[in-house]
Amino acid sequence: MSSVKVSFYGHVRQYHNLKSEIDSAIHEVLESGSYVMGPKVKQFEQDLAAYCHAKQAVGVNSGTDALWLVMMALGIGPGDEVITTSNTFFATAEAIWIAGATAVFVDCDPRTCNIDVSLIEAAITSKTKAIVPVHLYGQPAEMRAVAEVARKHKLFVIEDNAQALGARGPDFRLGELSDAMCTSFIIQKNLGCFGDGGAVVTNRADIAEAVLRLRNHGSAKRSIHSMGYNSRLDDLHAAVLSVKLRQLDNWNDRRRSFAGKYDEGLKGTSLKLPTALAGYRHIYHLYAVETEGRDLLQEYLKLRDIIALTHYPIAIHQQEGFPWGRGARIAGSLKNAEVSAARVLSLPMFPELTGEELQTVIDAVVAWDRENQGRGTKAKGQGAQR
Ligand SMILES: Cc1ncc(COP(=O)(O)O)c(C=O)c1O
C-alpha cells in the first residue's frame, strides 16, 4: 500500500507558496487602519471586474449573500418563482428562499450535471421571474440557450458562479449573458480568501448601485439609509484576494492538466468520468466521477489515506423537511439529479497537488475498480441506467 497521504485541499500549501506577498498585503491593511469598505475592497472590485471583463464588481460577505442581494436588487420576492437545479450546493436554493421567492427545480443534464436547458421553458409560469443556472464543478452551463429562453420570456438571469471563476463557454464569457453573476470566495473555491467572502459581477449599473447600498445597511451616503443589510467584504480578505487573483489562471490551468491526467489514468475503469463539452473551458473546481459503488470507493480511498468528498450526496428536494415551509416546486422528474446525488464522488483536485499524489489516487481508484469488477459488486458507472 502507498505511504502517500492525499488530502482534499491544499490551502496551507497555497499560503506557503505566496507567503511573502500575502503577508505583506495583510500587513499593509493592518498598518492602514482601514479594515472595512476601505481602499483594498475598492481595488479588488476593480481587479475582479477587469478579470471578468465586466463593468462592475461589488464585494459582499458571501456567495449566498451575493445571490439573494441581486434578487432583492431586481425586486424578486414573495409570489415570484425562480428556476434552478436541485443538484447544487444548498445555498443556491437558500438564496431564493431568503429573498422570499419560490424555488422551482428542473432536472440536470446527466453529461455535465448542469441545468438541462431543454427543460427550462416547460417550467416557466406567469410567476417566473428569473433563472439561476449554476456552473457546477467548474463547467459553464449552456448560457446561450439559457439567455435565449430568458429573452423570449422576459426573465432575469442570475449566474451562480461560485465554482467556475475563470471558466468560459465556446463563444461566451461568464457574466456576459446574464443580468448578474455571483461568486463565492470561501477558501475551498478556486479563488478563496481566509474566511467568508463573495461578489456580484455585473454590467448593469442599477444592480451594482442597489447591491452597494443593500450590503451597507441601505446606505450609499453617511447617515442616509433605506432598507438594507450588513454584508460587506473586509479589506483583509480583499487584499488577499487581489494577490491570489493574479494566480487564478495558472491555478486553473493546473487543475485542467490534472483533470487530463485523471481522464487518461481512469479511462479504462467502469467509472463515469466528467464530461467537458466541446469548446468549453472547464476549470475543474471539482473532479467529480460517478459510480454506483460510490460509498465503497470513498471508504476504500479513506483506508488508504486518500480523502474524496461528495458534492452533493443529497439533492436539495430530498433533504429532510424540504421545503421547510418555504415555497418550492418540482418541475417534472428530477431523476438525473437524484442519480447523480447517489453516485457522485469528488477526487482530490487542487493546484498544489503533486504528481505523486495524483498517481497515488489514480492507482487506488484503478485497483478498487479491478477488485470490484472481479467481485461482481455494483460498481457500474458509465453504462448504468438513469
Ligand atoms: C454552487 C454554490 N452556490 C452558492 C454557494 C454559496 O457561497 P458561500 O458559501 O460563500 O455563501 C456555494 C459555495 O459554498 C456554491 O458552491
The ligand as an ORCA input file, in Angstrom:
! r2SCAN-3c Opt
* xyz 0 1
  C     -22.863     26.485     -6.180
  C     -22.725     27.328     -4.946
  N     -23.593     28.330     -4.752
  C     -23.511     29.130     -3.678
  C     -22.518     28.956     -2.745
  C     -22.536     29.830     -1.532
  O     -21.362     30.507     -1.306
  P     -20.964     30.925      0.194
  O     -20.573     29.688      0.919
  O     -19.840     31.884      0.004
  O     -22.160     31.569      0.798
  C     -21.565     27.939     -2.915
  C     -20.444     27.713     -2.024
  O     -20.382     27.497     -0.903
  C     -21.690     27.088     -4.041
  O     -20.825     26.092     -4.248
*
